[in-house]
């Protein structure tokens, strides 16, 4: 294949091995889509304690055993194991260092609810181990694609510590930001612990961030290309100081090298026609079978089943970013609309308590599942009539795109990827695929839900809307094409230098 690229894809979570959010889905689906288009893709991630070696057939790689990695004057011995993304030939390397990664939690200690105090050391080691491991594979990547703060030091290390290493002479770095609010910020005292000069904490350096150290800032300053996970979010973080999270100026410095590419959907997993996790498969031609899933969801939720009552689903981290303060403030008005609300997720204990109280007070209208459950997530997508995402900000969002495929009409706030994917059906009856509100206010959200409920009452119009939604294509192939074009453009530019 002409222009076959070698792509090293780095993420600290990859589905199905380890997942806390949408990053894991992206880190599984995008490498798969790039591979399917003929490119040589390898993935690297940490080997966490809860990743089953037997279930995923992890194998030892002889030449990747006992790799010495120096961090802050100490030598750590890392090994790598290998497996494939399930049902693909995409190779995944798991970097194994038990003192740092033999934990069931990835970033936050569930016992304390706080970040692990050694996160700077853990992910600095991971970044260094990635670069040393890939050298031992004798596989020179054209593209090193990093994701979020945990891998953001790799572009910086390549520019400042590996700049004379011929192995990386052809390598181009891409940094994808999935949520700018998470930046890897640490006190300056970590610098000597990482073996880095204290001067790197001085104002104006790549790492310095308001008297502290930011891994993400170093990545933004150093990567050849920075991407975000939707075009609107890319614009928002440069223009809105609140969404810029203190990095607005740094992003504006790199605006020529910053772009937004909407995440895709893995229709091999999220497709009601072949979804093995839902009770009854269905398509746009067999929408009666969607109602059977609604019946199963009502049973799971403990609701009386009523086809004339719309079920509204939510699958989310329970945080203010996801709009749960609006839900809590508006619950009485929402329930007056005679809807049934099903919520799945975990997060801020404040919302756990509020929502538990509501579910207890309204057992026939509110069901709460404080856990992560993939099977239930698929049932909520298939069995709900509508899907609510009232986010304060949303870099991309995936559930609104899953919902479209399942004929579950999204109700969203106009922000980030939600603004890029959902068109209000009242404002544009020909192309509309959901219900959108702009103001971050409880009343605006309730009005959007009310409009959706009114549309639901018009059975013929609702069926037409469902069928239009189910035809839409947000496949990963479209996103992969855009990434490949960017990769090739960067490679051409590098060769001209």
N, C-alpha and C positions, 0 to 999 in steps of 0.2 A: 504494500500500500504506500502510495506517495504521501509524503508529509506525515508519516506515522510517528506520533509523539510518545515519549516515555514520560508518564505523569506519576509523580509521587504525591499521594493524597494523604494529608495528615489531619487527624481529628482525635480528640480525647474521648469521644463516644461514637460508636457505630452500631446501628441496629443490624441484627438482633442481639449482638453481643453485650452492649452496654448502652443504656438510654436514659436521659433525664428529660429530653425535649426534642424539638424539631431538628436540631443539628444532627442527631443520630440518624434520622430518616434520610436527610440530605447526604450524609457521609456514606450511606449505603447505596442510595439510588443514583447519585451523580457518577461515581466511579463505574457503576454497572452500565449506565448509558454511554459513557465515554468508551468503555471496553467494547460495547456492542457496535460502536462506530469505527472499530478497528484499531484503537489506540492501546498501547501497552501500559496498563494502570496497576500500580501497587498501592496498597493502603497500609498505614502504620498507626497503631494506637497502643495505649498502655494495657498490660495484662492485669486486670483487676481480680480481686479475690473471688468474686461471684461469677466469673466467666467459666463455664464448665468445659474442661479440656476434653472430656469424653464425648459430651453432646455435640461439640463442634469439631471434633477430630483435630485438635491442635497437635502438631508434630514438632519435635526438636529439629533445629537446623544446625548441623555440626559446626559449620564455620561461624555461626552466630552465637556461640556459647562463650560465656565468661569474657565479655568485652569490658575492659577497664575504662571508666569515665571519671575524669577528675572534676570535682566541684568544690571550690573553696579550700583547696589544699588536701581534700580527702579523696581517696579513690573508691569508687563504687563499682561493683561488678554486675553488669547487666547481661542478660541473655535474651534471645528472641525465639519465639515459636511461631509456627506458620499454620494457616488454615485458609479456606476459601470462603468468600461470601456465599451463603447458602444458595444452591442452584445456579451458581455462576462459576467461571474460571478466574475471577478476580482474586488475586492473592492478598491476604491480610497478614501482616507481621505484628505480633503482640510483644511489646517490649516489657520484659519481666524483671522487676526489681522489688522483691517482696517487702522490704522495710517501708517503701513509699506507696506501693500499689496493691498490696495484698489486703485490701479493705473492700467491704461491700459498698461503702459510700464513695462517691467520686471526688466531690469538691467540698461538700458540707458534711460535717460530722453529725449524724442524726441524733447522737447522744446529747450533744450540746446545742444543736441548731445553729452552730457557727462554722465558718470556714475552717478547714484544717490549718493549724498554725504554721505548718511546714509547706503550704501550697507553693510558695515561691521556689523552694528547693526542689519539690517534686517535679514541677513542670519545666524548670530550668534543666534539670537532669534529663527529662524526657526529650527536650529540644536537642541537647548535645548528643544524647544516645541515638536519636534519629539520624543525625549527620554521620556519626561514626559507623552505625549499622549499615547504612546505605553504601558506604565506601567498601565495607567487607563483602557486600553482594556483587561488587564490580559492575554495577548497573547505574550508568550515569543518567540522571533524569534531565529532560529538557525543561520540565515544569515542576516546581515544588509548590503545591497548593496547600496553604495553611488555613486554619479555621479558628477564629476567636483568640482570646488573649493567651490561652494555654500553649499555643504553637506560634504566637506572634514574634517570639524572640528569634526564630529561625532566620528570617530575612536579615535581622540585625546582626546575628552571629556570622552569617555568610559575608556581610559587608565589613565586619570589624575583626573577626577572628579567623575566617577561612578565605579571606580575599586573595591570598596567594596560592591557594590549593588548586592545582590544575584539574582535579576531579570535578570541581563545581564551576569550571570556567564557562560551561554552556548553560548553566542553570538559571532559570528565570523564576522569580518568586511572585506568587499571587497570595494575597491575604483576603479572606472573606470574613466580613463582620456580620454576625447573625443577630447580635443585640449589643449596641454600643454601651449600654448601661453596665455591662460586665467587662471590666478593663484590666483585671489583674493588678490592683494597686497595693503596694506594700511600703512599709517604712524604709527609709534609706539605709537603715542598719543591716538590711539583707544583702547589700552590695558586697561587703567583704566576705559574708557567708557563702556567696556564690563565686567568690574568687574574682570579683570585678572591682575596679578602682573606685575609691570613694568620690573622686572628681566627677564620676558619671552622674552623681546626684546634683550637680550644680545646675543653676538655671540656664535654660537654652539648650541643654543636651537632649539626646534622643529619648533618654529614659526618665528625665526629671518631670514631675507632674505636681505642681503646687506643693513643693517641699517633700513630696514622696516620690515613689518610683512606679511607673506604669509600663507593664509589658506591652499592652496594646499600642500605646503611643510609639514605642520603639519600632513596632511592626509597621505602623502606618507611615512613619518617617523613612523606613528602609525598604519596603516591598516595591517591586517593579510595578505592580498593579494592585489596587484595592477595590474589592467589590462588596456591595451589600446585596441583600436578598430580595430587593424590589426596587424599581426605579423611583417610586415616590419616597421611600425611606432614604434613599441616597440623597435626594433633594432636601428632605426634612432635616437631616443631621447637619447639613451645611447652612441651613437658613434659620432654624429654630434653636435658640440658645439652650432651651430646656432639653430638647432631644439630642443636641450636640454634646451633652454631658461633659462639658469642660474641654472637649477636643475639637470644637467647631473651627477654631483658628488653624489647628494642625491639618484638619481635613480640607479647609479652603486652600492651604498651601499646596495640597496634592490634588486639587479639583480636576486637573487635566488627566490624572491617572486613577480617577475614581468613577465607578459606574455601578448601576443597579441592574441585576439580572434576577428576574422572578424565579423562585424555586418552582420545581415541577411536582407532579404527583406520580408515584409508582403505581400504575394501574394494574400491575401484576398482583398487588396487595389490596389496593383500594378500588374495587370494582364489584358492584352488586351482582353482576352476571356470573362471576366465578369466585365469590367470597366464601371460603369454607367455614368462616367463623360466624356466619349469620344463619338463623334457622331456615330461611327460605330464600333462595337466589331469585333475582328478578331483573327485568330490563324495562326500558321505556314502553315496550310492547306488552309487558305483563305487570302493569302497575298494581293490579289487584293483589299480587303477591307481596308488594311492599306493605300492605295493610296487615298481612300475617306477621310480619316482623314487628309492626306496631303493637299487635296483640301480645307478642312475646315480651316486648319491652315493658308494656303495662303490667304484665304479670311479675316481671323481675323487679319493677319499681313499687309494686304493691298498690297500683292504681286500678280503679274500676275501668275496664276498657270501654271507650265510647268513640266510635269513628268520627263523630261530629265535633269532638273536642281536640284542638290541636296540641300535639306534644312538642315542646321546645327543648332541644338538647343543648348541653354545654359540656365540653371536655377541655379542661384547662388547668394550669397552675392557678391556685386560688390566691391571687395577689391583686394589689390595686392596679398594676399595669394592665391586667386583663379585664378591668372594669367592674370588679366585684363590689366596690363601694357604691356604684350606681345600682347594681342589683339589690344590695342590702337596703338602700334608701328607697327603692321603688317597688319593693316586693308586694305591698298591699295593692298598689295600682295594677301591677302585672297580674296578680291573681284575680282581680275583678274582671279581667278580660276573659276569664274562664278558660285558662290554659292549664296544662300540666307541665311542670318543669323538672327535668332530670339533669343532675349535675354530677360529673365524675372528675375527681382530681384531688390533689393535696396542695398545701401551701401554707399561707400565713395562719397561725392558730387563731387570730382574731376572726377571720372569715370561717374557720372550722366551727367555732362556737356560735356565731351568728346564724350560719346556715343549718347547723344541727337543731337550733332552737326553732327555726322556721319549718324544717321538715317535720319536727315533732308536733308543731301547732297545726300544720296543714298536711297530714299524711296522704290525703287523696289528691293533693295537687303539687307537692314538692317531694322529690326523692333525691337523697344525697348519698353518694358513694365516695367516701374519703380514702381513695386508694388509686393505684394505677392498675388497670385491668384491660388488656388488649382486646379480649373477646367482648367485653362489655362496651368498649369504645366502638367496635364495629356494629354492635347491636344498636347503640344509640344513633349512629349515623344512618343505619338502615331503617330503624323504627320511628325516628322522630319525623315530624312534618316540617319543622323549622330548626335552624341552628343559630344560637345567639352568640355574637362576638363583639361586646361593647368596649373594645380595648381603648385605653388611654393612648397607647401607641402600639404598633404592631409591625415589626420589621418586614415580615412577609405574611405569616399565618399559613397553615396548611389545611386546617379543618374546613375553612370555607370552600376550598377547592375539592376536598373529599366530599363535602356535602352536596356540591353541584352534581357530582357523578352519581350520588345516591338519591337524587331527586328530593333532597332535604333543603328547603329554601333558606339561604343565609340572611340573617339580619345583622348588619355590621355598622361600626362607626367608620367614617371616612378618614382613614389614616393608613399610612404605609402600604403594605401589600394588599390590605383590604380594599383600599381605594383603587388599586390597580386591577383588581379582579372582579369586583361586584358593582353592577350598574343598577340603580334604583328602578324598579319595575313601574312605579307610578310616574316618574319623571320621563322614562323612555320605555313605553309599553312594547315597542318592537324588539328592543335588544335587552331589556331589563332581565336580570337574573337573581334579584334579591331585593332587600329593603335596606336603605342606607340613611344614617343620620350623621350630621356634621358636628353639632355642639356636644361637648363632653358634659352633658347634664342628664339627670335621671328622667326629666320630662321628655327630652328629645328621644331618649331610648324607648320610653313607654309609647310615645307616638308612633315610632317605627314598628314596634311589635303590634300595636293596634291596627296599623295599616296592613300588616301581614295577615292578621286574624280576619280582617274584613275581606281580603283577597281570598283567603281559605274558604270563606262561605260561598264564594262563586265557584262551584265545583268544576264547571267546564273551563273557566279561565285559569283555575289553579292547575288543572291537568296539562293545559297548554304550556304554562310556565314551567312546570316540572320537566316536561319533555324537552323544552328549549335548553334548560340547565344541563340535562343529562347528555346532550349532544356536544357540549363544550369540551375542548381539548386543552388540558394544561399538562401534557405529558412531559416527562424528563427529556425526551428527544429534542424538544424545542429549546429547552434551557441548555442542554449539552451542545447543541449547534452553536449557540452564542458563545459559550465558553471556548469551544474549539477555535472559532474565528478570532477571539481575543488572544488565545495562546499563540496561534500562528502569526498574528500581527506582531506580537511581542518578540517572537523568535526571529522574524524577518528584520525587525528593527535592531535586534541585538547583533545579527550577522553583519549589518551595515556599519556598526560602530568600529 
